[in-house]
Structure formats: C-alpha cells, structure tokens
Amino acid sequence: MVLGLLIASSSTVLACGDDAPAPPPVSFDSGCRDCAPPAPTCDDGLSACGMACVDLTTDALHCGSCGNACGEGVSCTSGTCRCAAGQRVCASASGVESCVDTTSDADHCGACGQRCPAGATCVAGTCTCAAGRVVCPSDGTRGTCVDITTSVLDCGACGAPCPATFDCVAGVCLCPSDRTLCGESTPAARCVDVTTDEGSCGACDRACAPGMICESGRCVGECAVGDVCTTSADCRSDPPAALPDTPGAYCSPEVRETVTVDGVTWDEIRDAGGYCLGDMGFASLGACELGSDDGCPSCAQCHLLGVDPVMGPLTACLQRCDLTTTGWATTRSGCREGYRCDIPREVCVSGCTSDAQCRATWIDADGDGLHSDGETTYDAASSATCDTSTGRCTNLPFDPDARPGDPCTADSDCGLLGHCLVGWPGGGYCTRLACTLDGRGCEPGSICLPYYVHADGACLRSCTLGDETEPSAILGAGGGDPDCGPGYQCISLRGAASGGCSLGAFNDVTEPNIAEPCDTADDCYSPYGLGGCATTFGVRWCALAQCGAAPFGHDGGTRSTLCPDGTVCVGDPREYSQCLRSCDPALAGADCPASHVCHSMGDPRTPVCFPRCRGDGDCGGRDRCLEGICRRP
C-alpha cells in the first residue's frame, strides 16, 4: 500500500515496455539520524518515562518523577517514597538507602547510623550485650561485647591484657593447667610446658645444652645413646640391661671424684649427668659386636669397655660425634656439655675438668688397650691445659722427632697431634688421626689413608705393596712388610703399588681356606697379611683382600697372582677387590660352603661363593633376598 502511494504521487508517468527506465529505490530513511524517538502516547493517569508509560504515584523506580527511584525495601505511595509502618529510611556506610527498624537493627539502633558494639543486639532501640559481657573499646569507636572473665585482651577489666602464653580464668591471668609459671613478677613472666621447653626443661630456667632437646622434662640428645640418666630406666634406646645376663641400655651414672697421682690432687667429673650406653653387655651374650654395624643405632658405634676373664669382651654403643661438619678444634663436635669428641674413636666421652687432669699420662703397661690401676703418671713438666669450650686437653707434650709408624707407649711419644696405637706390634704405633681434616695432614714419609683405621683417615708410614721376597715374610706368624716391620702389612690406596703400614693378619695358616668359617683373622689364610675374618649377613668367613692391586698383576679380568687355585679376583681394583671361591652355577651352590650360595658377581660377571642373605632386610633399595641372593625381583 505504501509503495503504491509513493508511485502514485510521482510527477512522472512511467511507460510500459522493455525500454522503460527502472524505478528509483524506495527509502524509509527520514534523513534525521540524531532525532530522539517519538515519546509514546500514554493513557490517562500514566506518564511517559523514556519509552515506558508509568504511574508516578506508585512506581518505585519513578516515584513522583521520572528516574526518582526508592531504595531497597522502600515503597512508592502517592508519589512519595515511604517505608512500612515502624521503619524509616537510613543510608548505609556506602550511601545506599533502605528501610530499617531502628528498634531492632544493630547498625541503626535508635537512630540512623548508630551501630551497636560487636556481639551486641538492638533491643527497643538500645544496644545490649549478652549477660556477663561488657562493652570494651575496640574496633574503632564501635566497641565490642567482651566477657572480661575469660578474654586474654580484657581480663578482669577493659584494656587489661594477659601476657603471652597466659589464660584468663575468672578475670585473673593464670597459666593453663598444663603449664608452669616461670619468671613470676617480672616482665619476662611466661607460662611454660616444662616437659618440652628447651629453655626450662623440667623446671623454670633449667636450659638444655646446645644440641639437646627436652623430652618428658629431661634434656636428652636426639640420639638415645648418650642421654642423661640416673637409672637405666631413663635410657630410651633398648630395654634396660640386667647385667651380666642380658645386653641392653645401661645408665653409667655421674661420678665426681678427687684424684691423686704422684702427690698431685684434682677433681674429676665423669659421665656428667649420666650417660646412656646402648646394647651394653658381653659379646658372648649377644651385645654389640666390635667392628660391626649390628646392635647400635646409626648415631652410635660399638666400643670395648673391658675384658672379663670368663665372659670375654664387655662392649657398649657410644654416641658418635662429627669432626668434619662442626669443627674439630673449636667445638664439641655434637657432644653435650661435660663431654668431648674423642678423636681416636669419634665418640662422645667425658671431657676434661682441670689442667692437672690433662697433665696426667696413661701408659698401657700391660698392652691390653685398657686403663688399668697404676698405669697413670703425672707429668709435672707438662704445660697442657683444659679447653673448657671443647672439653679437650690442649698443648699436650709431644716428640718433635717422632714420625708415623714409630714405636710408642703413650701419645707424648709421638709427634704433634700424635696418637699412640697401643698394643700394636713392636710396642705401639705412632699415627695422626683425622688426617683428612684441615690442619691435621701427614708429614713426609707417611700417607693419609681415609676410611681405614679411622673414619677421617690415619697417617701411616709409607710402604710398597708386595715387595716381600722371603717366603717367611709373606706367610707365617713371623711375616711382615719390609718397609713396616714384622706383623705389619702394606695397605694399598686405590689399588696402587704404594700404600701405608698397618696391622697384618700374619699367622700359621699356610693352606688356602677362603669362604670357610672363622672366629678371628688368626683362623684364615693370609699371604702378605691381607687375609681376615669377614662378617657378611651374619656369616663369619675367611676372605683375602687387595687382589686387584697393581703388584698382583690384575688385568681387569679375574686373574691375580695373589688368589690361590680355585678362587678368582672380584671387584674394582681401583677401589676394593677380594679373592672369592669359584663355583659352578649348574651345581646350585653344592660346591660352596653351606653358609654360601653360588652367585655371579663383578665385571665381567663371575660365578663365586658368597654368603647367603637372610632376608630382605639384608638387601638395599628395592632388592629382595631370593634364594639367598640379593637381586631385583
């Protein structure tokens, strides 16, 4: 219809036919792009607000006039924003208006913007705290309802805080039932758990020494061995020992004694605070075994305490100390107060208490390696002093001409920082222990061999391995390395021809018995003194070491002039190698001792007799004990 009207109003009459021009395009564009749309036409009683017709007397978005919106909860009545009966319009902190009941609204209690304290309610236009609570200043000017009988910030009265660690009980600052008040009436007063607090362990201000922890009100070391104690029941490592029948934990109590030697008297304190020994007992009854990792925790090691003529060696676990990480010269190396790190054994033992004590010299007259009555003398010319910071004697006398390997009866017979290995062939052996540490290196003519007779190395007299020419020097009880002397072998370092002089296992066993049972090294075939009684998986068996060293012609395979017929050399010649008995896998170990199994070892893989594992605990990592062999399942 519209199109027809437009065509009819045209001033040009269009002809029909193919040659007639096309009509112009039809446009609905009025040509006014910025004009507002026309307002709607509203019925009576309604007003146009934008494109909508609204009732300005009742519309909450356009109350009385377009765009005059009422707040939340506010209605529009007769063109005016009104609240319900009993309510009034109040603005919030952000300016938003709403209808509130000022008789019950906690943010507008009694009047707009009058906020009640935190925890209070608005009752009949009045802010009211719960029974037993009072308003204390906080949270700006608003305040808070507080129970001053229990609040640690307002205890008994507003603004009366309790010290840290205290509780508020009935309006009074008191320690909790499981705490003890320490420093009463001082600014430093605090409530302490004396069962765990290292500064007040067992009682106020009873501080634990560095390196100690507080456990059940006692200062103890992280290692159970070496704990403070008064009875064996205090020791945490094992059940208390019932000597002499049952090995176990044992408390060596503190001893304070006045000692007199050669007319000189001084006071000594031994085992200060008590010392828990682990797995103490006679080796014959199953106590910890010397030279074995069995029996002692990793923080301790087994040591000889004495020898009973009937029961044999009396041994116990002593707490290890660490010379390498804590400073051997300036600290206790992890030992507690009253103790020192004994360098020869690397365990915590009683420290010195006086200069006179350091000037007393022990001489092992009977050569048993143990302190016996009458073996201590006093050196009046000594200038030795007791370093209380380390518990160790310093400025000890020494022989400036002595060298490693020289005979000795006491440490003073050896060189600076020297130590006498008493009981060794030839009347003792001078060495310097912990030679891998700074300031403790070896003199010319000696060599530091780490991890042999001492964890941090020992200075041994230099020697050449395998240069013995007389058969009697190689085998037999009188054998010995020519560079070292009778009873000594030459220990090679990483398979080299040179090494250091150490104890040799020279004995009268001249026939090879590798892999056979043994009790001591004297039971085993030992050319060049290199044999010994090894312990593996609880099996004691004869072994022969260092077969891969250069003088014995190891060619990277299994050949070695040291190994007797029926055995092969297995291991890395640069590290550790040993002669092991050959076996035939087809015989399923029938050609091995009952305690051994035929096992392919080394590189190249070689079938040899090796002790059977007893269970998965003997195997490391993910290996399992399968048919007596540790291997990956």
RAGI-V979569 format. One record per backbone hydrogen bond with DSSP energy under -0.5 kcal/mol. NH is the residue of the N-H (numbers start at 0). CO is the residue of the C=O. Records with the same first field share a line. If there is no record, write none. Layout:
NH->CO, CO
//
This chain:
4->0
5->1
6->2
7->3
8->4
9->6
13->11
19->16
32->30
41->39
45->42
46->53
48->46, 51
49->47
51->48
53->46, 51
55->53
57->54
58->54
59->57
61->58
62->67
63->55, 61
67->64
68->66
69->59
71->96
73->70
74->81
75->57
76->74, 79
77->56
78->56
79->76
81->74
86->83
87->99
89->97
91->95
94->91
97->89
98->71
99->87
101->99
103->100
104->100
105->103
107->104
108->113
109->101, 107
113->110
114->112
115->105
117->142
119->116
120->127
121->103
122->120, 125
123->102, 121
124->102
125->122
127->120
132->129
133->145
135->133, 143
141->138
142->137
143->135
144->117
145->133, 143
147->145
149->146
150->146
154->159
155->147, 153
159->156
160->158
161->151
165->162
166->173
167->149
168->166, 171
169->148, 167
170->148
171->168
173->166, 171
178->175
179->191
181->179, 189
185->182
188->185
189->181
191->179, 189
193->191
195->192
196->192
200->205
201->193, 199
205->202
206->204
207->197
211->208
212->219
214->212, 217
215->194
216->194
217->214
219->212, 217
221->210
225->275
226->223
227->218
228->272
233->230
234->231
240->248
241->245
244->241
245->241
247->279
248->238
249->276
251->249, 274
252->250
254->269
256->254, 267
258->256, 265
260->263
263->260
265->258
267->256
269->254
273->270
274->251
275->226
276->249, 274
277->316
279->247
280->314
282->312
283->310
284->281
285->282
286->281
287->278
288->293
291->288
299->296
300->317
302->315
304->313
305->313
307->311
311->307
313->305
314->280, 312
315->302
316->277
317->300
319->298
320->345
321->332
322->320
325->321
326->322
327->322
330->326
334->331
338->335
339->348
341->339, 346
342->340
345->341
346->341
347->318
348->339, 346
350->337
351->390
357->353
358->354, 355
359->356
360->376
362->360, 374
363->408
364->362
366->363
371->369
374->371
376->360
378->358
379->377
381->378
384->393
386->384, 391
387->385
389->386
390->386
391->386
393->384
398->413
399->397
401->398
404->429
405->402
407->426
412->409
413->410
417->414
418->430
420->418, 428
421->419
423->420
426->423
427->423
428->420
429->405
430->418
433->456
434->456
435->455
436->433
439->436
445->442
446->459
448->446, 457
449->447
450->453
451->448, 453
456->453
457->448
458->431
459->446, 457
461->444
462->498
464->496
466->463
472->469
473->469, 470
474->470
475->506
478->475
479->472
480->484, 487
483->480
484->480
486->478
487->484
488->501
490->488, 499
491->489
492->497
493->491
495->492
498->462
499->490
500->460
501->488
503->486
504->528
505->503
509->507
514->541
515->512
517->539
522->519
523->520
525->508
527->473
528->473, 525
529->526
531->542
533->531, 540
535->538
538->535
540->533, 538
541->515
542->531
543->578
544->529
545->576
548->545
549->494
551->548
552->549
553->548
554->558
560->551
566->563
567->579
568->557
569->567, 577
571->575
572->570
574->571
575->571
577->569
578->543
579->567
581->565
582->606
584->582
586->583
587->584
588->583
589->586
591->588
595->592
596->609
598->596, 607
600->598, 605
605->600
607->598
608->580
609->596
611->594
612->627
617->614
618->615
622->619
623->630
625->623, 628
626->624
628->625
630->623, 628
632->621
//
